């Protein structure tokens, strides 16, 4: 084993560890978002005036809970791109609909958007930076060193 291959292995190990750390942090941020949506869905936190139904918060919490599972279980560029696009949609929708509701902005909504901006940044990073041991192609299949590449 040459010194160069040892350095590559340590580079691969460091890159893998860094990705795991970023995915774990993203899962923690997603868990915080999930908890906030649960509190909203259970009416423990009011984000709208009056007796407006907030059960939509439980549906959002369920979606983010799936996101936690995906962050922990998989490291797939396609998932992170899809997740980032969904975050953009959620953030855009909040600000687009704000003028039609009362109050237009509230502390919980702003705190959620901050957490979602952080999550968006982490997902963009994960999508942009491929895992170290993957080919540079568009799919997320591990490199098959030594075997012929499929046509």
Secondary structure, DSSP 8 states (H G I E B T S, - for coil): --HHHHHHHHHHHHHHHHHHHHHHHHHHHHHHHHHHHHHHHTTSS--SSTT---THHHHHHHHHHHHHHHHHH---HHHHHHHHHHHHHHHHHHHHHGGGSSSS--HHHHHHHHHHHHHHHHHHHHHHS--TTB-SSSS--B--TTS----
